[in-house]
Amino acid sequence: MKTPILFAVFAVFLLGFQCNNEDDTLASDCIDPEKVDPSVACIEIYQPVCGCDGKTYSNDCVAAANGLKSWTEGACE
């Protein structure tokens, strides 16, 4: 009776690490932690850009302030 429960807990544990590894890889390829600057004052004009992390940012200044290494014009799909 304990074996299926232990197996389920172990499976969830392993899947959790797989997701975190992918997020870490994406973050290191896409975001430069040294460029993250929450004190940057960006204009409040909505000219959306799609970040390399798949998130839409209100403009390129906001994307850069969040440390993104690259983005494309327009909102993400």
CYANA upper distance limits for C-alpha pairs under 8 A (distance plus 0.5 A):
  1 MET  CA      5 ILE  CA      7.82
  2 LYS  CA      6 LEU  CA      6.64
  3 THR  CA      7 PHE  CA      6.55
  4 PRO  CA      8 ALA  CA      6.63
  5 ILE  CA      9 VAL  CA      6.74
  6 LEU  CA     10 PHE  CA      6.58
  7 PHE  CA     11 ALA  CA      6.58
  8 ALA  CA     12 VAL  CA      6.75
  9 VAL  CA     13 PHE  CA      6.63
 10 PHE  CA     14 LEU  CA      6.75
 11 ALA  CA     15 LEU  CA      6.70
 12 VAL  CA     16 GLY  CA      6.62
 13 PHE  CA     17 PHE  CA      7.17
 14 LEU  CA     18 GLN  CA      6.96
 15 LEU  CA     19 CYS  CA      6.93
 16 GLY  CA     20 ASN  CA      6.90
 17 PHE  CA     21 ASN  CA      6.65
 18 GLN  CA     22 GLU  CA      6.98
 19 CYS  CA     23 ASP  CA      6.83
 20 ASN  CA     24 ASP  CA      6.57
 21 ASN  CA     25 THR  CA      6.66
 22 GLU  CA     26 LEU  CA      6.64
 23 ASP  CA     27 ALA  CA      6.49
 24 ASP  CA     28 SER  CA      6.62
 25 THR  CA     29 ASP  CA      6.63
 26 LEU  CA     30 CYS  CA      6.32
 26 LEU  CA     31 ILE  CA      8.37
 26 LEU  CA     53 ASP  CA      7.41
 27 ALA  CA     31 ILE  CA      5.62
 27 ALA  CA     32 ASP  CA      8.39
 27 ALA  CA     53 ASP  CA      7.88
 28 SER  CA     32 ASP  CA      7.29
 30 CYS  CA     52 CYS  CA      6.25
 30 CYS  CA     53 ASP  CA      6.81
 30 CYS  CA     68 LEU  CA      6.30
 30 CYS  CA     69 LYS  CA      5.93
 30 CYS  CA     70 SER  CA      7.46
 31 ILE  CA     66 ASN  CA      8.19
 31 ILE  CA     67 GLY  CA      5.60
 31 ILE  CA     68 LEU  CA      5.00
 31 ILE  CA     69 LYS  CA      6.13
 32 ASP  CA     36 VAL  CA      7.47
 32 ASP  CA     67 GLY  CA      5.55
 32 ASP  CA     68 LEU  CA      6.81
 32 ASP  CA     69 LYS  CA      6.98
 33 PRO  CA     67 GLY  CA      6.49
 34 GLU  CA     67 GLY  CA      7.72
 35 LYS  CA     64 ALA  CA      7.92
 35 LYS  CA     65 ALA  CA      7.29
 35 LYS  CA     66 ASN  CA      7.71
 35 LYS  CA     67 GLY  CA      5.11
 35 LYS  CA     68 LEU  CA      8.35
 36 VAL  CA     64 ALA  CA      8.03
 36 VAL  CA     65 ALA  CA      5.86
 36 VAL  CA     66 ASN  CA      5.30
 36 VAL  CA     67 GLY  CA      4.78
 37 ASP  CA     65 ALA  CA      5.61
 37 ASP  CA     66 ASN  CA      7.00
 37 ASP  CA     67 GLY  CA      7.85
 38 PRO  CA     65 ALA  CA      6.92
 38 PRO  CA     66 ASN  CA      7.75
 40 VAL  CA     65 ALA  CA      6.82
 42 CYS  CA     61 CYS  CA      6.21
 42 CYS  CA     62 VAL  CA      6.79
 43 ILE  CA     61 CYS  CA      8.15
 44 GLU  CA     58 SER  CA      8.42
 45 ILE  CA     58 SER  CA      7.93
 45 ILE  CA     59 ASN  CA      7.62
 46 TYR  CA     58 SER  CA      5.66
 46 TYR  CA     59 ASN  CA      6.51
 47 GLN  CA     58 SER  CA      6.32
 47 GLN  CA     59 ASN  CA      5.34
 47 GLN  CA     60 ASP  CA      8.18
 47 GLN  CA     73 GLU  CA      8.39
 47 GLN  CA     74 GLY  CA      7.74
 48 PRO  CA     56 THR  CA      6.91
 48 PRO  CA     57 TYR  CA      6.09
 48 PRO  CA     58 SER  CA      5.00
 48 PRO  CA     59 ASN  CA      5.33
 48 PRO  CA     60 ASP  CA      7.94
 48 PRO  CA     73 GLU  CA      7.00
 48 PRO  CA     74 GLY  CA      5.51
 48 PRO  CA     75 ALA  CA      5.67
 49 VAL  CA     56 THR  CA      6.22
 49 VAL  CA     57 TYR  CA      5.91
 49 VAL  CA     58 SER  CA      7.03
 49 VAL  CA     59 ASN  CA      6.15
 49 VAL  CA     60 ASP  CA      6.72
 49 VAL  CA     63 ALA  CA      8.09
 49 VAL  CA     71 TRP  CA      6.69
 49 VAL  CA     72 THR  CA      5.99
 49 VAL  CA     73 GLU  CA      4.98
 49 VAL  CA     74 GLY  CA      5.13
 49 VAL  CA     75 ALA  CA      5.79
 49 VAL  CA     76 CYS  CA      7.80
 50 CYS  CA     54 GLY  CA      6.77
 50 CYS  CA     55 LYS  CA      6.35
 50 CYS  CA     56 THR  CA      5.15
 50 CYS  CA     57 TYR  CA      6.88
 50 CYS  CA     71 TRP  CA      5.83
 50 CYS  CA     72 THR  CA      5.71
 50 CYS  CA     73 GLU  CA      6.78
 50 CYS  CA     74 GLY  CA      6.46
 50 CYS  CA     75 ALA  CA      5.63
 50 CYS  CA     76 CYS  CA      5.32
 51 GLY  CA     55 LYS  CA      5.92
 51 GLY  CA     56 THR  CA      6.63
 51 GLY  CA     57 TYR  CA      7.43
 51 GLY  CA     63 ALA  CA      7.33
 51 GLY  CA     68 LEU  CA      7.27
 51 GLY  CA     70 SER  CA      6.82
 51 GLY  CA     71 TRP  CA      4.75
 51 GLY  CA     72 THR  CA      7.11
 51 GLY  CA     76 CYS  CA      8.23
 52 CYS  CA     68 LEU  CA      7.60
 52 CYS  CA     69 LYS  CA      7.96
 52 CYS  CA     70 SER  CA      6.23
 52 CYS  CA     71 TRP  CA      5.92
 52 CYS  CA     72 THR  CA      8.48
 53 ASP  CA     68 LEU  CA      8.48
 54 GLY  CA     76 CYS  CA      6.88
 55 LYS  CA     76 CYS  CA      6.84
 56 THR  CA     75 ALA  CA      5.81
 56 THR  CA     76 CYS  CA      5.91
 57 TYR  CA     62 VAL  CA      6.79
 57 TYR  CA     63 ALA  CA      6.28
 57 TYR  CA     75 ALA  CA      8.07
 58 SER  CA     62 VAL  CA      7.01
 58 SER  CA     63 ALA  CA      8.28
 59 ASN  CA     63 ALA  CA      6.99
 60 ASP  CA     64 ALA  CA      6.60
 60 ASP  CA     71 TRP  CA      8.31
 61 CYS  CA     65 ALA  CA      6.59
 62 VAL  CA     66 ASN  CA      6.76
 63 ALA  CA     67 GLY  CA      7.20
 63 ALA  CA     68 LEU  CA      6.21
 63 ALA  CA     71 TRP  CA      8.14
 64 ALA  CA     68 LEU  CA      5.87
 64 ALA  CA     69 LYS  CA      7.86
